Amino acid sequence: MLKHNFIHELKTLTRNRWMLFLGIIILVFFSFATFNGHQKVEKRALDINAAKQEVKDADQEMLMLIDSVERGMEVSAPYWTIPTSPMAVGNYHPRVAAMDPEPWAFIATGQSDLFTHYVKPTVAGDDHTLNYTEMTSPIQLLFGSFDISFVIIYLLPLIIVAFSYNILSSERENGSLRLLASNSISLQKWVIQKLAFRFLFVALVSILVLGGIFLIKGFDLFSNFGEFLSLVLVMLGYVLFWFVLAFIINISSGSSAKNAIVLLGLWVGLVLLVPSILNQLGNSIYPMPSRTLMINDMRQIKVDVSQKQDEILDNYLRDHPEYAINDTTENRSFYHRYMASQMLVKKELEPAVSEFEDQLKRQQQWLNQFKWLSPAILVQESMNHIAGTSTSDYESYRKQVSEFADIWRNHFMPLLYNNQKFSEADYKDLPSFQYKSKKTSVKANLLLLFVISLILGLTFGISHVIKGKKASMAMN
Amino acid sequence: MIRQTFLKEIKELLRDGRPRIALIIVGLLLLVAVWISARQYENTNAQYEIAKQTERGIWDGQSDKNPHSAAHFGTYAFKPKYPLSLLDQGVDKYAGVSIFLEAHNRNEAQFSAATDQTGLARFGDLTPDFILLFLVPLLIVLLGFNTFTKEGELGTLALLRSSTVPTWKLVLGKWMALFIPVLIISLILFGLAGAILSSLKDYGVFEWSSLFMMLLVYLLYYVIFINLVMVISFLSKRSGISLVTSLSIWILTCLAVPKIASTVAEQKYPYPTRQVFEAEVLQDKKSGLDGHNPWSKEAKLLEQKVLAEYKVDSLHQLPFNFDAYRMQKGEEHEAEVYFKHYKFLKEQYNNQSLVYQNLAVISPFLPTRFLSMAIAHTDYGTHWDFSDAAEKYRVATQKFLNDDFAKNSSYGDWSYRADASKWATLPPFEYQPSKLKAVLSQNATHFLILGIWTVLSFGVLFVTAKRI
């Protein structure tokens, strides 16, 4: 009977071209999304490379300039940019601290459209207020991008709904339900078989299409197979969830139109409303401090500090006696005072600045407790993790940059306070930045995804059986 | 007959549990959304007021210092929220709220709310505009998908056909049954918003005419959706098919097309990355006068020019401090460089806007989206306007400071300090967004497209419904 059913399904579906139509839609959506994602990631990589190349070229010029100065030649650059001064190197020749894209970055735009992917922290700059936002039109951010994650989270469920809202009801409406009921197979089993067939179809087409597009795009599937597997499993888990819902609605069915309305209501609730309500609640429970008020604080601290620059410098030098010993000239310039103050400002502002990151973390933790409420959230999070474009990836990047900014600054401090010159020999010791990608496992989310479907299916199955028994008892 | 059809349809809607529940849910969501937005609005503006005053206090409270030191110390321009953001938050979440105004540099607006939110925020916020733009059309689909198909399914179609009632009366009755509930919801919401906004004191100028215009935009949007849903219901054989088709239209219009549009716009007219932009600006700055560098070629040229102009042979004989004069000229050169580069950005932005306008032909969502944001002053245009105003103020501030430096000191005198009372005489930064009339004329194309959509959809409804 199973085989028979499958063949029958295949025939009816191919005959009314539904299958072909849906197959083509999935193909078009995924192709367009992959194409977009690829372009974005390619641009990102190109931008980073261009920035690195620019630094390389500038370094050559810098070395030539140092060479000229060391040989006592006249140079045309303004004196404060001449790279024999360590502060000139630290400020005008910063390194690129880039966040290289993960191999799977193209599947989910995530937060990548909000943030820049490379910054160049300078010695004198305010690295605690480094601007990480990218120059994008906010309209783009508002509308979002058409990426694979959008297709899977928003569109696949709708395709599934369109594909399976009327399995039982159409039989009733066509008058063939009585025929069906007179068969030896139970209705539930019959619906399950029909849905299983559709599930297999949607799953197979999606996997084949995705794999195919990736291969055509020249993407190295095999060396990144683990992530591909995660991606496919996440997608399957999500597709399965929607088919389980479709099954439940079909069995407790009304008319086709009513089924469609209920399924659609579930889609609106789970994909649109639950995430935005949770987000709103997270914001209300752990409200972000005000950035505008933070600016006030920062300004006030800077005013206070600038009024006592000499005192701060004295204190700083008292804390760092090594500079007094090494430097016999005792020459104190603008930068000596400025850097000591700058470091103090940073220290004083640190609690206020880290409050933003901490609050964000608290929000995230709170949300983690409720993310099972909507599989859409689980899928979004997992895909962002696989793509390396999640909130935590960017947080990790910011942290690494902040550490690097410290390294960069501290590299020049001894040179500055010892009043040493920057020489050609010092060039090779300049620190450089290497982004370490933060691999977040999606196993927990995956498990949760399948468990939700399982629990949903089981609860419904059991309650249905109980109801059936009650009904038959009542009949007796 | 129109009234009877209308009453019958409304009765049916109310009898069926699902539309009733849907109506109640949408109503409740709207109330919650308005409440949240109103709180946010008050909060943000309270913070805005504090920040503005504190920053001005910090500026005014500067001690005796060289005007150019004050220029480097700089000040901040803060962007307020405007009253109608209560209904449409637009791009506010993605645009920065503060601009640092300093010597030599035009800075971008910093600190958008979106960067301080979790990834979940990208699903969208529970704001009135989300409900008005996405959920109400969906509600229309739910209420209206079977308005004609049910006649066929219940077998009443034959009855209708045999009656002598003109078709248009029937169609109009059904149309009203869809429009009136939506109209009531909208009226309640906009009335509520108006009441809240006019009761809040001190915060921005709220105008009923803007609110009314916004209501009109949304009503047109809903009319278009009602017409489309009715046409589809008329052409479909079964309710299920009608529902799925209407839904596909909804998905395409509200979800897919905006994303496709933004993708196309970005690919065709990309912005440079922040770093590239800054590098290019720096390059252009270097090719001109640097106020801090008296040894450059440009500085020497300026020197000769000024000496010739005043017919003196030494900078010391000039009636003003040439250092400050050079600073000012350098500032003007830098302002020009920024003007040029921001002009390019603006061109890209205008081209992107054209992409959105062109795609509005296939999605009434787009013109509605843009009109609503524009009327609420939460659109990208207002942000541009604000940042241009801040830049103008920055340039004027630099002139104010450099002029003082030039007038009150002599050449070479970098130790000059302006009196502490000087800072308070700098005029404050004021920004007023454009008036409703200007906004509407700027967005005339969107209105036109929305109008065409309305007329065409009525036309199609009229033509199809003739053949009942």
Contacts between the chains, C-beta under 8 A, distances in Angstrom:
chain1	res1	chain2	res2	distance
A	32	B	260	7.8
A	36	B	263	5.2
A	36	B	267	7.8
A	39	B	267	6.3
A	43	B	270	7.5
A	47	B	273	5.1
A	47	B	275	7.5
A	47	B	276	6.9
A	50	B	276	7.4
A	51	B	275	5.9
A	51	B	276	7.9
A	54	B	279	6.9
A	78	B	290	7.3
A	78	B	292	7.5
A	78	B	293	4.7
A	78	B	295	7.0
A	78	B	296	7.4
A	110	B	119	6.3
A	110	B	122	7.7
A	111	B	119	6.1
A	111	B	122	7.5
A	114	B	94	7.8
A	114	B	112	7.9
A	114	B	114	5.9
A	114	B	115	5.7
A	115	B	115	7.1
A	116	B	273	6.5
A	116	B	274	5.4
A	116	B	275	6.9
A	117	B	273	7.9
A	118	B	275	6.2
A	119	B	275	7.5
A	120	B	275	7.1
A	129	B	110	7.8
A	131	B	108	7.2
A	131	B	110	6.0
A	131	B	274	7.2
A	132	B	115	7.1
A	133	B	96	7.2
A	133	B	108	7.9
A	133	B	110	7.4
A	133	B	112	6.3
A	133	B	115	5.6
A	133	B	274	7.6
A	134	B	273	6.6
A	134	B	274	6.0
A	135	B	108	6.9
A	135	B	271	5.1
A	135	B	272	6.8
A	135	B	273	6.5
A	135	B	274	4.5
A	135	B	277	6.0
A	135	B	345	7.8
A	136	B	266	7.8
A	136	B	271	6.1
A	137	B	265	7.5
A	137	B	266	7.7
A	137	B	271	6.6
A	137	B	349	6.1
A	137	B	352	6.0
A	137	B	380	6.3
A	138	B	91	3.7
A	138	B	94	3.7
A	138	B	95	4.7
A	138	B	112	7.6
A	138	B	380	5.6
A	138	B	383	6.9
A	139	B	91	6.0
A	139	B	262	6.6
A	139	B	265	7.8
A	139	B	352	7.3
A	139	B	356	7.4
A	139	B	380	5.4
A	140	B	262	4.6
A	140	B	265	7.0
A	140	B	266	5.6
A	141	B	91	7.3
A	141	B	94	4.1
A	141	B	114	6.6
A	142	B	90	7.5
A	142	B	91	5.2
A	142	B	93	7.8
A	142	B	94	6.0
A	143	B	258	4.2
A	143	B	259	5.6
A	143	B	261	6.8
A	143	B	262	4.0
A	144	B	122	6.7
A	144	B	258	7.9
A	144	B	259	5.6
A	144	B	262	7.0
A	145	B	259	6.2
A	145	B	262	6.6
A	145	B	263	5.8
A	146	B	256	7.3
A	146	B	259	4.2
A	146	B	260	5.7
A	146	B	263	5.1
A	150	B	259	6.6
A	154	B	255	6.2
A	155	B	251	7.4
A	155	B	256	7.8
A	158	B	247	7.2
A	158	B	251	6.1
A	162	B	244	5.2
A	162	B	247	7.8
A	162	B	248	7.7
A	165	B	240	6.9
A	165	B	244	7.5
A	166	B	240	5.4
A	169	B	240	7.6
A	170	B	240	7.5
A	173	B	238	7.5
A	255	B	239	7.1
A	255	B	240	7.6
A	256	B	238	7.1
A	256	B	239	6.9
A	256	B	240	3.4
A	257	B	145	6.9
A	257	B	146	6.1
A	257	B	238	8.0
A	257	B	239	3.9
A	257	B	240	5.1
A	257	B	242	7.9
A	257	B	243	5.4
A	258	B	18	7.0
A	259	B	240	7.9
A	260	B	240	6.0
A	260	B	243	4.8
A	260	B	244	6.4
A	260	B	247	7.7
A	261	B	18	5.7
A	261	B	142	6.1
A	261	B	243	7.0
A	262	B	18	8.0
A	264	B	138	7.8
A	264	B	142	7.7
A	264	B	243	7.9
A	264	B	247	6.5
A	265	B	22	7.4
A	268	B	135	7.3
A	268	B	138	6.6
A	271	B	123	7.7
A	272	B	123	7.1
A	272	B	124	6.8
A	272	B	134	7.0
A	272	B	135	7.9
A	273	B	29	7.6
A	273	B	126	7.6
A	275	B	120	5.5
A	275	B	123	3.6
A	275	B	124	7.6
A	276	B	123	5.5
A	276	B	124	5.1
A	276	B	125	5.6
A	276	B	126	4.5
A	276	B	130	7.1
A	277	B	126	5.8
A	278	B	120	6.3
A	279	B	117	7.3
A	279	B	118	7.0
A	279	B	120	4.4
A	279	B	121	5.2
A	279	B	123	6.8
A	279	B	125	6.7
A	279	B	126	7.9
A	280	B	36	6.3
A	280	B	125	6.7
A	280	B	126	5.0
A	282	B	118	6.8
A	282	B	120	7.2
A	283	B	117	7.4
A	284	B	36	8.0
A	288	B	113	7.7
A	288	B	116	4.9
A	288	B	117	7.7
A	290	B	47	4.6
A	290	B	51	7.6
A	291	B	97	6.8
A	291	B	98	7.1
A	291	B	110	7.7
A	291	B	111	3.8
A	291	B	116	7.2
A	292	B	47	5.4
A	292	B	48	6.5
A	292	B	50	7.9
A	292	B	51	3.9
A	292	B	78	5.8
A	292	B	97	6.2
A	292	B	98	5.8
A	292	B	111	7.5
A	293	B	47	5.9
A	293	B	50	6.6
A	293	B	51	6.0
A	295	B	51	6.7
A	295	B	55	7.3
A	295	B	76	5.9
A	295	B	98	5.8
A	295	B	111	8.0
A	296	B	50	7.4
A	296	B	51	5.6
A	296	B	54	4.4
A	296	B	55	6.4
A	296	B	58	7.6
A	299	B	54	7.9
A	299	B	55	6.6
A	299	B	58	5.0
A	299	B	76	7.6
A	300	B	54	7.9
A	300	B	58	6.5
A	303	B	58	6.1
A	303	B	61	7.7
A	303	B	62	7.9
A	307	B	63	7.4
A	356	B	116	5.8
A	360	B	116	6.5
A	360	B	117	7.6
A	360	B	118	6.6
A	363	B	117	7.9
A	363	B	118	5.5
A	364	B	118	5.3
A	367	B	118	6.2
A	367	B	120	6.0
A	376	B	123	7.5
A	377	B	120	6.6
A	377	B	123	7.8
A	380	B	119	6.6
A	380	B	120	7.7
A	380	B	122	7.8
A	380	B	123	7.3
A	381	B	119	6.7
A	384	B	119	5.7
A	390	B	119	5.6
A	391	B	118	5.2
A	391	B	119	4.6
